[in-house]
Amino acid sequence: MKNYLLTAASFMMSASILADNPIFQTDFTADPAPVVIGDTVFVFTSHDEDGVDYFTMNEWRVFSTVDMVNWTDRGAPIQNSDFKWADRDAAWASQMIERDGKYYFYITSTSNGPRAIGVAVADHPAGPYKDPIGKPLAGPNWSYIDPTVFIDDNGQAYAYWGNPKLFWCKLNKDMVTIDGRINETNLTAESNYKYTEGPWISKHNGIYYMIYASHGVPEKISYATSNSPEGPWTFRGIIQESGTHNEVNNFAFTIHSGVIDFKGHSYFFYHNQNLRGEEGYTGGFTRSCCVEEFTYGADGSIPLIPATNIGVKNPVKNLDPYLRVEAETKAFSHGLRMNYKDRNNIFVHGIDRDDYIKVRSVDFGEEGAFKFVAAVRCASGKGGNIEVHLDKKDGEKIAVLGVEPTNNAWQELETEVTMVTGVHDIYFTFSGQNSDMFEFDYWYFVDQSHNIPQTPYNGEPAEIPGKIQAEEYDLGGSGKAYYDADGQNRGEAFRKDGVDVYKSDEIDGYAVGYAQKGEWLEYTVNVKVADEYKIRARLSTGNENAGIKLYLDDEEISDFIQTAENGEDWEAYLIAETMTTKKLPEGEHILKLQIEGDWINIDWIEFYDKNASNVEVINNLPSFEGEYTVYTADGKIAGTVNGDKSVSPKKALKNKGLENGVYLLKSVDEKTTITVVVE
């Protein structure tokens, strides 16, 4: 596949130095389905497998942008195999829509031969998505293909699909069941509508638009309008003509489109076969997604939109290089692939000499940048350089970052930058002697007012009162958002920077582990109400001298927080409780978690109402000895247990056969209380 991509990229760039169509160059993509969520455009696509001679597609892909020129690869939100009723190799056209904070993803697959419409749901636009009903929403039926979905202003949801007829139905508010019967529209292949497949429903200035692939094979894009989402539809014209075999830039015998309004602009998405180039033509089965900006006519008409190599000329905003930018964010790339098998670990790999990444409209401001930082990973015997050029691939070189072997661990490397100000396109070109030289995760520049950017991990400050997961420390890198003594993630999980995060079966999630005295983590927090708070921390350690302290804006707000020493059971997590030592001020602050003593694991910390009653109270124990009465969380006696220095409280309760839950242990003399979470 990589050779095909190199050929295609060379073909594209020879056509125009501004060529940014197709918008995704690392894989073959088709059937673009754009959706606006807040300030971000997400585009869901199908994924044509490499080197095929049919519509062989195993998963869906998703990309996002905030500026309409630079696109971030968000990986595969769901695979065809996640629909247990679906056949293999049939992850066809899709569309996502949001309702009431949930995201619903409608797909085409096949079920025992005939086609079917499925639905999946997620808590985040980029997934992961899961099938909530375990069966098709509609079908199987040979005519059921290419769903499009729409929620009208009155809250009624609709779904449409079909080839060679256009079907529609109402959806219930749950978005996963059909309200009433399935209907047919007046758009058919036999009429002057020339309907074929690939419908797209939208609304603009009070007019309902049905945009669809038409005129058989090779297809055109046509549209019809109505004053109701239920039709009837009136044919309005052709939006995009079909290409021909000798017009390689336009040709693919299918076209599938989507239309959005974003930031006061209108955009038309479609696919063709640009990425293959002339030498790679294989009959239309390896396609590539493109986008054009357009303007509606005063009468609501959509103009004829030709396919171009340039795509969107003007971004809706400039890119800020002083914030962390994922390396998989780009306007164009040459010869590269993304590793997206782990949703939390998408990065650029397959980097060879002369490959490059183009990022458009980067605003360095008036002060300018003086340092470039990149997170890279390099195996033994490999290495190379990241060269930073302005405005074109061989433009002014402002930085060279040498990448040496990192023992295959992610590291942030930095280099000085020739002073650069203003707005530029930048090119990251890769040089060296090897193929697969290294892997590239993210980058940022530094100026005097952005001395290593630090931002909340989830985009918004963690709230106090509330629970903070230890592994969700701020973005920003070593020395700003965290300090780790050896700068290597020995847990090799969740994050790719230098903090030791590992996956624990005991807590069914991630924790910061292997922590040593002097290390620290920082979290941007928002204190909702100025007050004193109770603090809980879920910790595990085999060292009786290990614990943590908390600071707010570098002022100490807790005493030494410690749980009982757990002997050799490092996975026996216990909950320690204390109080803040002072009133926390309202507003946004930086919370620092400081490691005191060697070898402690941290699952989470929590701030909650100082007046709240809770059975999860821990009195620190130097050892777990003597007889204890065991109470359930609702106050019932569950038996007794004898403490043993060689066995953790958690293991002792597990050995008694107690079910998962929270238990309160009181010594027989009632001088000592400990809470144990059994999982």
C-alpha positions in Angstrom: 0.0 0.0 0.0 2.8 2.4 0.9 4.1 2.5 -2.7 0.6 3.4 -4.0 0.4 6.3 -1.5 3.8 7.6 -2.6 2.8 7.4 -6.2 -0.5 9.2 -5.5 1.1 11.9 -3.4 3.7 12.6 -6.1 0.9 12.8 -8.7 -1.1 15.2 -6.6 1.8 17.5 -5.8 2.8 17.8 -9.4 -0.8 19.0 -10.2 -0.6 21.9 -7.7 1.6 22.9 -4.9 -1.6 23.9 -3.0 -3.1 20.4 -3.5 -4.8 19.4 -0.2 -7.5 17.1 -1.8 -7.9 14.3 -0.9 -8.0 15.4 2.7 -6.9 12.0 4.2 -3.9 10.5 2.6 -2.7 7.7 4.9 -5.5 5.3 4.0 -8.2 4.9 1.3 -11.4 6.4 2.6 -14.9 6.7 1.1 -18.5 7.8 1.8 -17.6 11.0 3.9 -20.3 11.8 6.5 -19.5 15.2 8.1 -21.1 16.4 11.4 -20.6 19.6 13.4 -20.3 19.1 17.1 -19.6 22.4 18.9 -16.5 24.0 17.4 -15.3 20.8 15.7 -16.2 19.0 12.5 -16.1 15.2 12.6 -16.0 13.3 9.4 -16.9 9.6 9.5 -15.8 7.5 6.5 -15.7 3.9 5.3 -12.3 2.4 4.7 -11.4 0.7 1.5 -8.8 -2.0 2.2 -5.5 -1.9 0.3 -5.1 -3.5 -3.1 -8.7 -4.8 -3.5 -11.0 -5.2 -6.5 -14.3 -5.0 -4.7 -15.9 -3.0 -1.8 -13.8 -4.8 0.8 -14.2 -2.7 4.0 -13.8 -3.9 7.6 -14.1 -0.8 9.7 -15.2 2.8 9.8 -12.8 5.7 10.4 -13.2 9.2 11.9 -11.3 12.4 11.5 -11.8 15.9 13.0 -10.9 19.5 12.3 -11.4 22.9 13.9 -10.1 24.9 11.0 -11.3 23.0 7.8 -7.7 22.6 6.5 -5.9 20.5 9.1 -7.4 17.1 9.9 -6.7 14.9 13.0 -6.9 11.1 12.5 -9.1 9.8 15.4 -8.8 6.1 14.4 -11.5 3.5 14.0 -14.5 4.2 16.2 -16.1 0.7 15.5 -15.4 -2.3 13.3 -17.9 -4.3 11.3 -17.1 -7.3 13.5 -18.6 -5.4 16.5 -22.0 -5.9 14.9 -22.4 -9.6 15.7 -25.2 -9.9 13.1 -23.1 -8.5 10.2 -21.1 -10.3 7.6 -17.4 -9.9 7.0 -15.8 -7.2 4.8 -19.0 -5.0 4.5 -18.4 -1.9 6.6 -20.1 0.4 4.1 -21.5 4.0 4.2 -22.5 5.5 7.6 -23.6 8.7 9.3 -23.4 10.0 12.9 -25.8 12.3 14.7 -26.0 13.7 18.3 -29.0 13.7 20.6 -29.2 14.6 24.3 -25.5 14.1 24.8 -25.3 10.7 23.1 -23.9 10.0 19.7 -25.7 7.6 17.3 -23.9 6.0 14.4 -25.9 4.5 11.6 -24.1 2.1 9.3 -24.5 -0.2 6.3 -23.5 -3.8 6.4 -24.8 -7.1 5.2 -26.5 -9.9 7.1 -26.4 -13.4 5.6 -26.1 -11.8 2.2 -28.7 -9.0 1.9 -27.9 -5.5 3.1 -29.0 -4.0 6.4 -29.0 -0.8 8.4 -27.4 -0.9 11.9 -27.0 1.6 14.7 -24.4 2.0 17.4 -24.1 4.5 20.3 -21.2 6.2 22.1 -20.6 8.8 24.8 -18.1 10.7 22.7 -18.2 11.7 19.0 -15.1 9.7 18.2 -16.3 6.7 20.0 -15.8 3.9 20.9 -19.3 2.9 19.7 -21.3 -0.2 20.7 -24.3 -1.9 19.2 -27.2 -1.4 21.7 -29.8 -3.6 20.1 -27.8 -6.6 18.7 -29.7 -6.7 15.4 -30.3 -4.6 12.4 -32.4 -1.4 12.7 -33.8 -2.2 9.3 -33.4 -5.2 7.0 -31.9 -7.4 5.8 -33.1 -6.3 2.4 -31.1 -6.1 -0.9 -32.2 -2.4 -1.3 -31.2 -1.2 2.2 -28.0 0.7 1.9 -26.4 4.1 2.8 -28.3 5.6 5.8 -28.7 9.3 6.4 -30.2 10.7 9.6 -31.8 14.1 10.6 -33.5 15.6 13.6 -36.0 18.4 12.7 -36.5 21.5 14.7 -39.5 20.0 16.5 -37.4 17.1 17.7 -38.7 14.4 15.3 -35.9 12.2 14.0 -35.9 10.7 10.6 -33.7 8.1 8.8 -33.4 7.6 5.0 -31.6 4.9 2.9 -31.9 2.9 -0.2 -30.7 1.7 -3.7 -32.4 2.0 -6.2 -35.3 3.5 -4.3 -35.2 6.0 -1.4 -36.9 4.8 1.8 -37.6 6.8 5.0 -39.0 6.3 8.5 -39.4 8.2 11.7 -37.2 7.3 14.6 -38.3 7.1 18.2 -36.6 9.4 20.7 -34.3 6.5 21.8 -32.9 6.8 18.2 -32.5 3.0 18.0 -36.0 1.9 17.2 -38.4 2.8 14.3 -41.6 4.8 14.9 -44.2 3.3 12.6 -43.7 1.9 9.2 -41.0 2.3 6.5 -42.1 4.5 3.6 -41.0 5.1 0.0 -40.3 8.5 -1.5 -41.0 9.8 -5.0 -37.2 9.8 -5.7 -36.6 6.8 -8.0 -34.1 5.7 -10.7 -36.9 5.7 -13.4 -38.0 9.3 -12.9 -36.1 12.5 -13.9 -34.7 12.4 -10.4 -32.3 9.6 -11.6 -31.9 8.5 -7.9 -29.3 5.8 -7.4 -28.0 5.7 -3.8 -26.0 7.6 -1.1 -28.7 10.0 0.2 -27.9 13.0 2.4 -30.6 15.0 4.3 -29.9 18.5 5.5 -31.7 21.8 6.1 -30.5 25.3 5.2 -32.5 28.5 5.6 -35.8 26.6 6.1 -35.4 24.4 3.0 -35.0 20.6 3.2 -32.3 19.2 0.9 -32.0 15.7 -0.3 -28.6 15.2 -2.0 -27.9 11.9 -3.6 -25.8 9.9 -6.1 -27.6 9.7 -9.4 -27.6 8.6 -13.0 -26.3 5.1 -12.4 -22.7 4.2 -13.0 -20.5 6.3 -13.3 -22.5 8.4 -10.8 -23.2 12.1 -10.6 -24.4 14.0 -7.5 -27.9 15.6 -7.8 -30.3 17.2 -5.3 -33.9 17.8 -4.6 -35.7 20.1 -2.2 -38.9 20.0 -0.2 -40.8 22.0 2.4 -41.1 18.9 4.6 -38.7 16.2 5.6 -41.3 13.7 4.5 -41.4 15.0 1.0 -42.5 15.1 -1.8 -39.2 16.1 -3.3 -38.6 18.4 -6.2 -35.6 17.9 -8.5 -33.3 20.9 -8.5 -30.3 19.9 -10.5 -26.8 18.3 -10.6 -24.2 19.3 -8.1 -21.2 17.4 -9.4 -20.6 15.6 -12.7 -19.1 12.2 -12.9 -15.6 11.8 -14.1 -14.4 9.6 -16.9 -11.8 6.9 -17.1 -9.2 9.2 -18.6 -9.9 12.0 -16.1 -8.1 10.3 -13.3 -8.4 13.2 -10.9 -12.2 13.0 -10.9 -12.9 9.3 -11.6 -14.6 6.9 -9.3 -17.7 5.1 -10.6 -19.4 5.9 -7.2 -19.7 9.3 -5.6 -21.1 9.7 -2.0 -21.5 13.2 -0.6 -22.3 15.1 2.6 -23.0 18.8 3.2 -22.5 21.0 6.4 -22.6 24.6 7.4 -19.7 25.6 9.7 -18.6 28.9 11.1 -20.6 30.8 8.4 -19.4 28.7 5.5 -20.9 25.8 3.5 -18.9 22.7 2.6 -19.5 19.8 0.2 -17.8 16.5 0.9 -17.4 13.7 -1.7 -15.1 11.0 -2.8 -13.1 10.2 -5.9 -10.0 8.3 -6.7 -7.3 10.9 -6.5 -5.1 9.1 -4.0 -4.5 6.2 -6.4 -3.2 8.3 -9.2 -3.3 7.2 -12.8 -1.1 4.1 -12.3 -3.2 2.9 -9.4 -6.6 2.8 -11.1 -8.4 -0.5 -10.2 -12.0 0.1 -11.1 -13.2 2.5 -8.4 -12.7 0.4 -5.3 -9.9 2.4 -3.6 -11.3 5.8 -3.0 -10.4 9.1 -1.3 -12.4 11.8 0.4 -12.3 15.4 -0.6 -14.0 18.7 0.3 -14.9 21.9 -1.5 -16.3 25.2 -0.1 -19.4 26.6 -1.9 -22.1 29.2 -1.6 -25.9 28.7 -1.8 -27.7 30.8 -4.4 -30.2 33.5 -3.2 -33.0 31.1 -4.2 -31.5 28.2 -2.2 -29.9 26.6 -5.2 -26.6 24.7 -4.9 -24.2 25.4 -7.8 -22.3 22.9 -9.9 -19.2 22.1 -7.8 -16.2 20.8 -9.7 -13.7 18.5 -8.1 -10.4 20.2 -7.4 -7.0 19.3 -6.1 -6.8 22.4 -4.0 -9.9 21.9 -1.8 -10.6 24.5 0.9 -8.4 27.6 0.3 -9.1 29.5 3.5 -9.1 28.2 7.0 -11.8 29.3 9.5 -9.0 29.9 12.1 -5.3 29.7 12.4 -3.5 26.9 14.3 -1.8 27.7 17.6 1.6 26.1 17.6 2.2 26.8 21.3 -0.4 24.2 22.3 0.2 20.5 22.0 -0.6 19.4 18.4 -1.0 15.7 17.6 1.4 14.6 14.8 -1.6 12.9 13.2 -3.0 16.4 12.5 -2.1 17.5 9.0 -3.3 19.2 5.8 -1.4 16.8 3.7 1.2 14.0 4.1 3.4 11.9 1.9 4.2 8.3 2.4 3.0 7.9 6.0 0.7 5.8 8.0 -1.0 6.1 11.4 -1.0 3.6 14.2 -4.6 3.7 15.5 -5.1 0.2 16.9 -5.1 1.6 20.4 -7.6 4.5 20.6 -5.5 6.1 23.4 -2.3 5.8 21.4 -2.7 7.2 17.8 0.6 8.3 16.3 2.6 8.6 13.0 4.6 5.6 12.1 6.2 4.1 9.0 8.5 7.2 8.6 11.0 6.9 5.8 13.5 9.3 4.4 11.8 12.0 2.3 8.4 11.5 3.8 6.7 14.7 5.0 3.8 16.3 6.9 2.2 19.6 5.9 0.4 21.7 8.5 -1.4 24.8 7.2 -1.9 28.3 8.6 0.3 28.1 11.7 0.2 31.4 13.6 3.5 32.1 15.4 2.4 35.5 16.6 4.5 38.6 17.0 6.9 37.3 19.6 7.9 34.2 17.6 9.1 30.8 18.6 12.5 29.9 19.9 12.2 26.2 20.6 10.6 23.2 18.9 9.6 20.1 21.0 8.5 16.7 19.7 7.5 13.5 21.3 9.2 10.6 19.5 9.9 6.9 20.0 12.9 5.2 18.4 14.1 1.6 18.5 17.7 0.5 18.7 19.6 0.9 15.5 17.2 3.4 14.1 17.0 7.2 14.1 16.9 10.2 11.8 15.9 13.9 11.8 12.8 16.0 11.8 13.4 19.1 9.7 11.0 22.0 10.0 10.5 24.1 6.8 8.4 27.2 6.2 5.7 27.5 3.4 6.9 24.7 1.2 8.7 21.3 1.4 12.1 22.8 0.5 11.4 26.2 2.1 13.4 28.0 4.7 14.7 25.5 7.3 14.1 26.8 10.8 14.9 23.8 12.9 16.4 20.3 12.8 15.6 17.8 15.6 17.9 14.8 15.7 16.2 11.6 16.9 18.4 9.0 18.5 17.3 5.6 19.8 15.1 6.0 22.9 15.0 2.3 23.9 11.6 2.3 22.2 10.2 4.5 24.9 8.4 7.8 24.2 10.5 10.9 25.0 10.1 14.6 24.5 13.1 16.0 22.5 13.7 19.7 21.8 15.8 21.9 19.6 16.3 25.6 19.0 14.4 27.4 16.3 15.4 30.2 13.9 13.1 33.1 15.0 9.9 32.9 13.1 6.8 35.1 13.4 3.5 35.5 11.6 1.4 32.9 9.8 3.0 30.2 7.8 2.4 26.7 6.5 5.0 24.4 8.0 6.4 21.1 6.6 7.9 18.4 8.8 10.3 16.6 6.5 12.1 13.4 7.6 15.7 12.6 6.7 18.1 9.8 7.6 19.6 6.6 6.5 16.9 4.1 7.5 13.3 3.2 6.7 10.8 3.1 9.6 13.3 5.5 11.3 11.1 6.4 14.3 7.6 7.2 15.5 6.1 10.7 16.0 3.4 11.4 18.5 2.9 15.2 19.1 4.7 18.5 18.8 4.6 22.1 19.9 6.7 25.3 19.8 7.8 27.4 22.7 8.0 31.2 22.9 8.6 33.5 25.9 5.0 33.6 26.8 4.3 29.9 26.3 7.1 28.2 28.3 6.0 24.6 27.8 2.2 24.7 27.3 0.1 23.1 30.1 -3.6 22.3 29.6 -6.1 20.0 31.3 -6.0 16.4 30.1 -9.7 16.3 29.2 -9.8 19.8 27.9 -11.6 21.2 30.9 -10.4 21.6 34.5 -11.3 18.8 36.9 -13.9 20.0 39.4 -13.6 20.2 43.2 -15.6 18.7 44.8 -15.1 15.6 42.6 -12.8 12.6 41.8 -9.6 13.0 39.9 -8.1 10.0 38.2 -4.3 10.0 38.8 -3.5 9.1 35.2 -5.4 12.2 33.9 -2.7 14.7 34.8 -2.3 17.8 32.7 -0.8 17.8 29.2 2.4 19.8 28.9 5.3 17.5 29.4 8.1 16.9 31.8 9.0 19.7 34.1 5.6 21.5 33.7 2.8 19.0 34.1 4.8 16.2 35.7 8.2 15.1 36.9 9.2 11.5 36.6 12.7 10.4 37.8 13.6 8.2 34.8 11.4 9.9 32.2 10.1 6.5 31.0 6.6 5.0 31.2 7.4 1.6 32.6 3.8 0.6 32.6 3.5 1.3 28.9 -0.2 2.1 29.2 -2.7 4.9 28.6 -0.2 7.7 28.1 3.0 7.9 26.0 5.0 10.4 28.0 7.4 9.7 30.9 4.9 8.9 33.8 4.7 5.3 34.8 1.0 4.5 34.1 -0.1 0.8 34.1 -3.3 -1.1 33.7 -4.5 -2.9 36.8 -7.0 -5.7 36.9 -7.5 -5.0 40.6 -9.0 -1.6 39.9 -10.4 -2.3 36.5 -8.6 0.6 35.0 -5.3 2.6 35.0 -3.2 3.8 37.9 0.1 5.7 38.2 2.6 3.3 39.6 6.3 2.8 40.5 6.2 6.3 41.9 9.3 7.5 43.8 10.0 10.2 46.3 10.3 13.6 44.6 8.2 12.8 41.6 5.0 14.9 41.1 1.9 15.3 38.9 -0.1 18.4 38.3 -3.9 18.8 37.5 -5.7 22.0 36.5 -8.7 22.1 38.8 -11.7 24.3 39.3 -12.8 24.8 42.9 -16.6 25.4 42.7 -17.1 26.6 46.3 -14.4 28.1 48.6 -14.3 25.7 51.6 -12.5 23.1 53.5 -12.9 19.6 52.0 -12.5 16.0 53.0 -10.0 14.1 50.9 -9.9 10.5 49.9 -7.1 8.8 48.1 -7.0 5.3 46.8 -3.4 4.1 47.1 -1.3 0.9 47.1 2.2 0.4 48.5 4.5 -2.2 50.0 6.5 0.5 51.8 5.2 1.8 55.2 7.0 5.1 54.6 5.4 5.9 51.2 2.5 8.4 50.8 1.5 11.6 49.1 1.0 15.3 49.8 -1.2 17.8 48.0 -0.5 21.4 47.1 -2.7 24.1 45.5 -0.8 26.7 43.6 2.4 25.5 45.5 0.8 25.9 48.9 0.5 22.8 51.0 -3.2 21.8 51.5 -2.8 18.3 53.1 -0.8 16.4 55.7 1.1 13.3 54.7 -1.5 10.9 53.3 -0.8 7.2 53.8 -2.6 3.9 53.8 -1.8 0.8 55.7 1.3 -1.0 54.5 0.3 -4.0 52.4 3.2 -6.4 52.8 4.1 -7.9 49.4 0.6 -7.3 48.0 1.3 -4.2 45.8 -2.1 -4.5 44.2 -4.1 -4.3 47.5 -5.5 -0.8 47.0 -6.8 0.9 50.2 -8.6 4.2 50.7 -7.0 6.8 53.0 -9.0 9.8 54.3 -8.0 13.2 55.6 -9.0 16.8 55.6 -7.6 19.8 53.7 -5.4 21.8 56.1 -6.9 25.1 54.9 -9.9 26.5 53.0 -9.5 26.1 49.3 -10.1 29.3 47.3 -12.7 29.4 44.6 -11.7 29.3 41.0 -9.1 27.7 38.7 -5.9 26.5 40.2 -3.1 24.0 39.8 -3.2 21.0 42.1 0.1 19.2 42.7 0.3 15.6 43.9 3.7 15.2 45.5 5.2 11.7 46.0 6.6 11.1 49.5 8.6 7.9 49.9 9.5 5.3 47.3 7.2 2.9 45.5 3.6 3.9 45.7 0.7 3.4 43.3 -2.1 6.0 43.0 -5.5 5.2 41.5 -7.4 8.4 42.3 -7.9 11.3 44.7 -11.3 12.8 45.7 -12.4 16.0 47.3 -15.9 16.0 48.9 -18.1 17.9 51.3 -16.5 18.1 54.8 -19.9 17.5 56.4 -20.7 14.4 54.4 -20.9 11.1 56.3 -19.3 8.1 54.7 -18.3 4.7 55.9 -15.1 4.8 53.8 -13.0 6.0 56.7 -9.4 4.8 57.1 -7.3 4.9 60.2 -3.7 4.3 59.1 -2.4 1.0 60.3 1.2 0.1 60.8 0.2 -3.5 60.3 -3.0 -5.6 59.9 -3.1 -7.7 63.0 -5.7 -8.8 65.5 -9.4 -9.6 65.3 -11.7 -7.4 63.3 -15.5 -7.3 62.9 -16.5 -6.9 59.3 -19.5 -4.7 58.4 -21.1 -4.2 55.0 -21.5 -0.7 53.6 -25.1 -0.6 54.9 -24.0 -1.5 58.5 -24.7 -5.3 58.6 -22.2 -7.6 60.3 -20.6 -9.9 57.7 -18.5 -11.9 60.1 -15.0 -11.5 61.6 -11.5 -11.7 60.2 -8.1 -12.2 61.9 -5.4 -9.8 60.8 -2.1 -11.2 59.6 0.9 -9.2 58.7 1.5 -11.5 55.7 -1.9 -11.0 54.2 -3.5 -7.7 53.1 -7.0 -6.8 54.4 -8.4 -7.1 50.9 -7.0 -10.5 50.4 -8.2 -11.6 53.8 -11.8 -10.6 52.9 -11.4 -12.3 49.5 -10.2 -15.5 51.2 -13.4 -15.4 53.3 -15.4 -15.5 50.0 -17.0 -12.1 50.5 -18.6 -10.5 47.4 -17.2 -7.3 45.7 -18.1 -4.2 47.6 -17.0 -1.8 50.3 -16.5 -3.2 53.9 -15.8 -1.5 57.2 -13.4 -3.4 59.6 -13.4 -2.5 63.3 -11.0 -4.0 65.7 -12.6 -5.8 68.6 -11.4 -3.0 71.0 -13.0 -0.5 68.5 -9.8 1.6 68.5 -9.0 0.9 64.9 -11.1 1.3 61.8 -10.3 0.5 58.2 -12.2 0.4 55.0 -11.5 -2.2 52.3 -12.7 -2.2 48.8 -13.1 -5.8 47.4 -13.1 -6.0 43.6 
